[in-house]
Amino acid sequence: MKKANLVWALLLAGLTSVSVHAVQQRDYHKAVIGNDCEVCHDQGVDQYPSDKTCLQCHDVDELAKETARSGEDRWQNPHDNLHYGKDLPCVECHGEHHPKKPLCNSCHTFKYDKHQE
């Protein structure tokens, strides 16, 4: 009986380790990064990537220009806003493997039509 339990435990452990590596990845990142998780996960694969990693490819000033709004809505820019300026961590709104809603939407009703969850 103990041998059967050991076999089941090993089988489940093997399935768990396979599922950890079977993650979704955005096509445009896959083309650049491939399957090397450590390219982005600079703090270890069990941690979120640092902003430093994101900013190696993405320029926050360019993002702020692309998402700029005018007039009264100028502070509704997710990449340069009244609360955080340009210092909001990328992973607060963006997720590679799991969709995320923009952080602002927890208090505001701004629409970010181009936001990729």
ABEGO torsion letter per residue (X at the ends): XAAAAAAAAAAAAAAAAAAAABBBBBAAAAAAAEABAAAABAAEAABBBBAAAAAAABBAAAAAAAABBBEAAAAABAABBAAAEAABBAAAABBAABBBBBAAAAABABBBAABBX
